[in-house]
Amino acid sequence: MFTRGCSIALVSLLQAIMPSLIAVGMLVVLCHAYGVPFGDSFRALAVAVAILSSVLPRGRTNGQQPVLPAAVPLALSVIVRWMVIVAILLGLGYVTKYSEDFSRRVVLTWVMVTPALLVIVALYLHEMMRRLLNDPKNMRGVAFVGCTEVSLMLADRITRNSRSLGMNVHGFFDDRGPDRLGNCGSMRRLGAMTDILS
């Protein structure tokens, strides 16, 4: 039986590998559907799209991206990534002259159908992850060392975006007593600095 932590890890893994599996799987299915042999050229295309689907970034990496992006931006990012992959593949095909070895019917159908499946699966996995992360038992707890302007600002930002970040602010640790702390907003004092590891 999966624990919730294992479930989150499994969904994360599926989010990482499904684009490659869908793209390659659709290529194989369409070749069989149209009676086109899945020869060396198509195998090379499958390898190329699998690599590109794995290495292209899926979003911003500057730390500002929430754990759960909204559904519409997510769908748009999936489509844009697919368009970039197709553009790269077209460029490779033009340079290597391999584009003449492919069935146009298979390739055109693949280019049009695959992004729809990618979006559907991405949104489904997104919803699964949302439910897992929004389970109170899976929310990550956040505690600050010291009550300062910076910690108050961060606590307010986390509280306002707790559902998308998957975090809950528990409070802060500080050696100062209530008479010296001043205004710490809604943050609760959890204890002194020596209590952090207890």
Contacts in CASP RR format, 6 or more apart in sequence:
PFRMAT RR
TARGET T0000
AUTHOR 0000-0000-0000
METHOD contacts of the structure
MODEL  1
MFTRGCSIALVSLLQAIMPSLIAVGMLVVLCHAYGVPFGDSFRALAVAVA
ILSSVLPRGRTNGQQPVLPAAVPLALSVIVRWMVIVAILLGLGYVTKYSE
DFSRRVVLTWVMVTPALLVIVALYLHEMMRRLLNDPKNMRGVAFVGCTEV
SLMLADRITRNSRSLGMNVHGFFDDRGPDRLGNCGSMRRLGAMTDILS
2 10 0 8 1.000
4 132 0 8 1.000
4 135 0 8 1.000
4 137 0 8 1.000
4 138 0 8 1.000
5 132 0 8 1.000
5 138 0 8 1.000
7 132 0 8 1.000
8 129 0 8 1.000
8 132 0 8 1.000
8 133 0 8 1.000
8 138 0 8 1.000
11 125 0 8 1.000
11 128 0 8 1.000
11 129 0 8 1.000
11 132 0 8 1.000
12 129 0 8 1.000
14 125 0 8 1.000
15 122 0 8 1.000
15 125 0 8 1.000
15 129 0 8 1.000
16 54 0 8 1.000
17 54 0 8 1.000
18 118 0 8 1.000
18 121 0 8 1.000
18 122 0 8 1.000
18 125 0 8 1.000
19 53 0 8 1.000
19 54 0 8 1.000
19 78 0 8 1.000
19 81 0 8 1.000
19 118 0 8 1.000
19 122 0 8 1.000
20 49 0 8 1.000
20 50 0 8 1.000
20 53 0 8 1.000
20 54 0 8 1.000
22 114 0 8 1.000
22 117 0 8 1.000
22 118 0 8 1.000
22 121 0 8 1.000
23 46 0 8 1.000
23 49 0 8 1.000
23 50 0 8 1.000
23 53 0 8 1.000
23 85 0 8 1.000
23 114 0 8 1.000
23 118 0 8 1.000
24 46 0 8 1.000
24 49 0 8 1.000
24 50 0 8 1.000
26 110 0 8 1.000
26 113 0 8 1.000
26 114 0 8 1.000
26 117 0 8 1.000
27 38 0 8 1.000
27 42 0 8 1.000
27 45 0 8 1.000
27 46 0 8 1.000
27 49 0 8 1.000
27 106 0 8 1.000
27 110 0 8 1.000
28 38 0 8 1.000
28 46 0 8 1.000
30 36 0 8 1.000
30 106 0 8 1.000
30 109 0 8 1.000
30 110 0 8 1.000
30 113 0 8 1.000
31 37 0 8 1.000
31 38 0 8 1.000
31 42 0 8 1.000
31 103 0 8 1.000
31 106 0 8 1.000
32 38 0 8 1.000
34 103 0 8 1.000
34 105 0 8 1.000
34 106 0 8 1.000
34 109 0 8 1.000
36 42 0 8 1.000
36 103 0 8 1.000
36 105 0 8 1.000
36 106 0 8 1.000
41 98 0 8 1.000
41 101 0 8 1.000
41 102 0 8 1.000
42 102 0 8 1.000
42 106 0 8 1.000
44 98 0 8 1.000
45 89 0 8 1.000
45 102 0 8 1.000
48 89 0 8 1.000
48 92 0 8 1.000
49 85 0 8 1.000
49 89 0 8 1.000
52 85 0 8 1.000
52 88 0 8 1.000
52 89 0 8 1.000
53 81 0 8 1.000
53 85 0 8 1.000
56 81 0 8 1.000
56 84 0 8 1.000
56 85 0 8 1.000
58 77 0 8 1.000
58 81 0 8 1.000
59 65 0 8 1.000
59 77 0 8 1.000
66 161 0 8 1.000
66 164 0 8 1.000
66 165 0 8 1.000
67 129 0 8 1.000
67 133 0 8 1.000
67 164 0 8 1.000
67 165 0 8 1.000
67 166 0 8 1.000
68 126 0 8 1.000
68 129 0 8 1.000
68 130 0 8 1.000
68 133 0 8 1.000
68 163 0 8 1.000
68 164 0 8 1.000
68 166 0 8 1.000
69 77 0 8 1.000
69 126 0 8 1.000
69 164 0 8 1.000
71 123 0 8 1.000
71 126 0 8 1.000
74 122 0 8 1.000
74 123 0 8 1.000
74 126 0 8 1.000
75 119 0 8 1.000
75 122 0 8 1.000
75 123 0 8 1.000
78 115 0 8 1.000
78 118 0 8 1.000
78 119 0 8 1.000
78 122 0 8 1.000
79 115 0 8 1.000
79 118 0 8 1.000
79 119 0 8 1.000
82 114 0 8 1.000
82 115 0 8 1.000
82 118 0 8 1.000
83 115 0 8 1.000
86 111 0 8 1.000
90 99 0 8 1.000
92 98 0 8 1.000
93 99 0 8 1.000
132 138 0 8 1.000
133 139 0 8 1.000
133 163 0 8 1.000
133 166 0 8 1.000
134 163 0 8 1.000
134 166 0 8 1.000
138 166 0 8 1.000
139 162 0 8 1.000
139 166 0 8 1.000
139 167 0 8 1.000
139 168 0 8 1.000
140 166 0 8 1.000
140 167 0 8 1.000
140 168 0 8 1.000
141 167 0 8 1.000
141 168 0 8 1.000
141 169 0 8 1.000
141 170 0 8 1.000
142 155 0 8 1.000
142 158 0 8 1.000
142 167 0 8 1.000
142 168 0 8 1.000
142 169 0 8 1.000
142 170 0 8 1.000
142 171 0 8 1.000
143 169 0 8 1.000
143 170 0 8 1.000
143 171 0 8 1.000
143 172 0 8 1.000
143 173 0 8 1.000
143 190 0 8 1.000
143 196 0 8 1.000
144 151 0 8 1.000
144 154 0 8 1.000
144 155 0 8 1.000
144 169 0 8 1.000
144 171 0 8 1.000
144 172 0 8 1.000
144 173 0 8 1.000
144 187 0 8 1.000
145 151 0 8 1.000
145 172 0 8 1.000
145 173 0 8 1.000
145 174 0 8 1.000
145 193 0 8 1.000
145 196 0 8 1.000
146 172 0 8 1.000
146 173 0 8 1.000
146 174 0 8 1.000
147 172 0 8 1.000
147 174 0 8 1.000
147 176 0 8 1.000
147 181 0 8 1.000
147 182 0 8 1.000
147 184 0 8 1.000
147 187 0 8 1.000
147 189 0 8 1.000
151 172 0 8 1.000
151 187 0 8 1.000
152 184 0 8 1.000
152 185 0 8 1.000
152 187 0 8 1.000
155 169 0 8 1.000
155 171 0 8 1.000
155 172 0 8 1.000
155 187 0 8 1.000
158 165 0 8 1.000
158 167 0 8 1.000
158 168 0 8 1.000
158 169 0 8 1.000
159 169 0 8 1.000
159 186 0 8 1.000
162 168 0 8 1.000
162 169 0 8 1.000
169 187 0 8 1.000
170 188 0 8 1.000
170 190 0 8 1.000
171 187 0 8 1.000
171 188 0 8 1.000
171 189 0 8 1.000
171 190 0 8 1.000
172 184 0 8 1.000
172 187 0 8 1.000
172 188 0 8 1.000
172 189 0 8 1.000
172 190 0 8 1.000
173 189 0 8 1.000
173 190 0 8 1.000
173 191 0 8 1.000
173 192 0 8 1.000
173 193 0 8 1.000
173 195 0 8 1.000
173 196 0 8 1.000
174 181 0 8 1.000
174 189 0 8 1.000
174 191 0 8 1.000
174 192 0 8 1.000
174 193 0 8 1.000
175 192 0 8 1.000
175 193 0 8 1.000
177 189 0 8 1.000
178 189 0 8 1.000
181 189 0 8 1.000
END
